[in-house]
């Protein structure tokens, strides 16, 4: 066998190896990207569940004749803002994720104020429908936390794959970029002040 043929065989083996590694790596990146998309869909689904519970909660609270209308209006407005904010899983930029998180945070704050104010209404607290909705809302908040953590785990696995050598070469060739997950909201490192 001549040196020319041996060189050709070596080059061919290297090209086939790189091609196989590239295909395998690309498929792995696709799998990780789809895991991120799936986790994001679960986050949105849990936020939608919360948004779906709010009209029933508001209608139950409206039954209390003296209830503060401003609090209800704030919850309704925050829900409208939160449900209008849509972020596609394929377009998860840090800015859009931050906007999404901000609108959901406003809704959480409005719901928190509603629950605090509702403590001043004994008839409302005794209402079975209100207590049931309150329990469902609490469970949904826990689901949201779990879904956000699962999303962050999927982001981490994706980012590790995108940034690891030699996959970082293929990921940059095919346009796979590092993604950001949920972060703590600004000011959340300070404990809330409780006043009575």
N, C-alpha and C positions, 0 to 999 in steps of 0.2 A: 504494500500500500504506500502510495506516495505521500509526501509531506503536504502537498496541496489538498489531497483527499482527506487526510487526517485533520487538517485545519478546517476544512469545510464541515466535517462531521462535528467537530468541537463547537464551531460557531452555530451549527444547526441545533445541537443539544442545548446550548446556552439560550438561544432564541426560543426554543420550545419550552424550556424551564421558565424563562421570564414570562412567556405567554400564558403558561399554565398558572403561574403564581399571580399574574395580573388578573386573569379571569376569576380565580378563586378569591383573590382579595377584593375584587369589584363586587362579587356576589356577597361576600361577607359585609362589605360596606352597605350594600342595599338592604341586607337583613337588619343591620343595626339601625339604619335610617328608618326602616319600617317599624321597628320596635319603638323608636322615639315618637313616630307619628301615632302609633297605637296608644302609647302612654298619654300623649297629648289629648287624643280623643276621649280617653277616660277622664282626664281632668275636666275637659269641657262638659262632659256628660254629668259629672257630679255638680259642677257649677249650675248647669241647667236644672238639675233636680232641685237645687236650692231656690232658683228663680221661680220654678213652678209651684213651690210651697208658699211663696210670699203672698200671692193674691188671696189664698185661703186664710192665711194668718191675718192679713189686713182686714178682710171682710169680717172675721171673727172679732177683731179688736173694734171695728166700727160699731159693733153691737153695743158696746159700752158707751152710752150717750155722752158722757162728759170727757171722753178721751181726747187728748191733745191732738188736734188736726195737723199741726205743723210736723209733729213726729211722723205721722202716717204719710204726709205728703213727701217728706224727706226719704222715707223708705221706698215709696212708689217711684220717685224720681231717680234714686240710686239704682233701683232694679231696672228701670228703662235704660239707663246709661250702660249698665253692666251687660244687659242682653244685646245691646246694639254693637258692642265691641266684639268683633269676630277676628280671630287670628288663624290663618291656615297653617297646618302642620308643616307644609313645605316652605313656608315663609316666616319662620320663627326668628326674627331679628331681635336683638336685645331691646331695641326701642319699642317694638310692638308688644313684646312680652312684659315690659315695664308698664306700658299703657294698660294692658289687660289686667295686670296685677293691681294697678292703681284703681281702676274702676271697680274691681271686685273688693278691694279694700274699703272703698267708700260705702259699698253695700253692706259689708260686714260691720262697719261703724254705725251705719243707720239702724241695722238690725239690733246691734248692741244697745243703742239708745232706746229703741222700742222696748226691749226686754227690761231695761232698768226702769223706764217710766211705767211699764205695766205692773211693776211691783206695788205701785201706789193705788191700784184698783183691785180691791179684794174680790169683787164679783167676777172680774176677768180671770184672776188667778184660780178661782174655783171652777171656772168653765172647763168642762171636759174636753171640748173641741180645741180650746186654746192650749191646754196642757198637752194634748196629743200632738198638736202641730209644733209646739215648743220642743217636745221630745224628738220628733222627726227632724226638725231643723238642727238640733244638737247632733243627732246621728249623721246627718248630711255633712255638717262641718267636720266631723271626724273622717268621713269618707273623702272629703276634699283634701284633708291633710295627708291621708294615705296615698291618694292619687298623685298629689304633688310630689311626695317623696319617691314614688315609683317612677314618675317622670324624670326627676333628677337622677335617679339610678340609671335609667335608660340613656340619658344624656351623657352621664359619666362613661358608661360602657362604649358608647358611640365615639366620644372624644378620645378615649384611650386608643381605640382602633385607628382613628383618623390621624392621630399624632405619632403613633409608634412606627419605628423603622422596620421594614422598608415600605410599610403601608402608606406612610406619609407621602411618598413619591407618587404612588398610584392615586391616593386621595386628591392630591393637588392636580394631577393630570385630569381626573374625572370630575372635578369641581365640588368635592365634598369638603365642607368647611366645619370648623369647630362651632358648636352650638352652645348657647347659654341656657341654664335652667332657672328655676325660681330662686330668688334670694329673699332674705329677710327684708321687710319694709323699713324704710328710713325711720329711725327713732325707736324701733322695736327693742333695741338693747336696753332701753330705760324702762324700769318697772312702772306701770300705771299708778297714779296717785289715787288712793281711795279716800273719799271724803264722806262723812256722815253728817 
